[in-house]
Amino acid sequence: MPFFLPKWPVVTTTYNLKSNFSLERIRKVAKKMDNIHLKIQNIIHIAGTNGKGSTLSFLKSILNASGYTVNAYTSPHLLHFNERITTDLQQIRDKEYRLISDECRFYAESIDEQLTFFEATTLIAIIYFARNSTDFTIIETGLGGILDATNILESMISIITSISFDHQDVLGNTIQSIAKNKAGIMKPGTTVVIAKQKYSDALHELLEYAQENHVSSFVYGKNWGYQVNTENLIFFHEHTSQISQFPLPTLLGSHQHENASTAIATAHLLKKHFCKINDSRISEGIYNTYWPGRLEKIDVEGFNNLYFDGAHNVDSAKSLANWLHQEKAIFILGFSYNKDVCSYLHTISDNIHALYTIPIHVEVLAYSESELYDIAVNSLPQNTNIYKCSSLKKALSVLSSQKLNNTKILISGSLFLYRELKENDLDNIVLY
């Protein structure tokens, strides 16, 4: 399947999100299309800094295992643009996308509105879902919450995953402002599932927003919780003392236990009204969840311990460090311009055996290998082994000639690098 990227909307080459952050444009076009955004039922809306996509994937798998059909909207895509808009396991077809894209563009231009890339793709997804109805529709925000293009939708349940620092240029420099922005997806008279929060100020902001807007809260540590042993994820409902055991996720990393438990909490709320959901189906869904690009082992000839993870902020870097424990690893890193590279490097510094900086060829707004090299030299201890390479393929080529034993190699810093793994002929990469 060839790599498909739409001719419209056009991806911007300037990073000026703040001035474009508004719901006014997409609402005007949706209204022109007979308020098509109000014709989708049973919407579950997910916001947060980390774990949105994984939580969505767990929940989608649970609902599919329970016999329900699910539309899903995620971003960014890893390989094909079509990944963003799916019905169960089926991605939107190129032809369908182009037809809806042309229609959407016509209505936008008829009222002289210029939609941003994300607004346009969100509206295209909404049109597709409205015309291809399913039992549930799960929507992942792109950035923030209250002014995210997806927030024109009316959800029945919202989910707030772990909140930390990211996109401060748009969401603000305090954890309170970030949390308040993401809380904006909550709709009056509905329910919000709140995942485990690292920052108490974030949780306080979420609960305050929920109370002010008459939203019922189902909160980790208050209404539900989980524990993990060597074989099971143990979920408990604190008010009813109900305890359920589920298999551990096959996705790597302890942070996936948190994401799985958030999906389980949501499923427990849903099963009050959707009788096909039960613990057996939840177990099946958790076990079968597959979400590529998140601590995924990659099979390349000559490398026994090659992994890819899209971690790009401090908290996701901490998840990598926790997974490694005290183990040293070789990191191959590329970053977009709007990321806090210094803090990321400080977080993983104790785990660095060697660091290779690379550019991201499929992303215009990304650091060059030399820019990242300079940041790394100024951020890490002087004795750190730091190198720069002109591409991901070059970095792996250099490493292929070295005696690595069982040292892990982690490609990280941006999900855009996943595509470079596939576009380059690296001994016919096969994904586990």
Secondary structure as UniProt FT lines:
FT   HELIX           17..20
FT   HELIX           24..32
FT   TURN            33..34
FT   HELIX           36..38
FT   STRAND          43..47
FT   HELIX           52..65
FT   TURN            66..67
FT   STRAND          70..73
FT   HELIX           81..84
FT   STRAND          85..87
FT   TURN            88..89
FT   STRAND          90..91
FT   HELIX           94..110
FT   TURN            111..112
FT   HELIX           117..131
FT   STRAND          136..140
FT   TURN            146..147
FT   HELIX           149..152
FT   STRAND          157..160
FT   HELIX           168..171
FT   HELIX           175..183
FT   TURN            184..185
FT   TURN            188..189
FT   STRAND          191..194
FT   HELIX           200..212
FT   TURN            213..214
FT   STRAND          216..220
FT   TURN            221..223
FT   STRAND          224..228
FT   STRAND          232..237
FT   TURN            238..241
FT   STRAND          242..247
FT   HELIX           255..270
FT   TURN            271..273
FT   TURN            275..276
FT   HELIX           279..288
FT   TURN            292..293
FT   STRAND          296..300
FT   TURN            301..302
FT   STRAND          303..308
FT   HELIX           314..324
FT   TURN            325..326
FT   STRAND          329..333
FT   TURN            337..338
FT   HELIX           341..348
FT   HELIX           349..351
FT   STRAND          352..357
FT   TURN            361..362
FT   HELIX           369..379
FT   TURN            382..383
FT   STRAND          386..388
FT   HELIX           392..400
FT   TURN            405..406
FT   STRAND          408..412
FT   HELIX           416..423
FT   STRAND          430..431
//
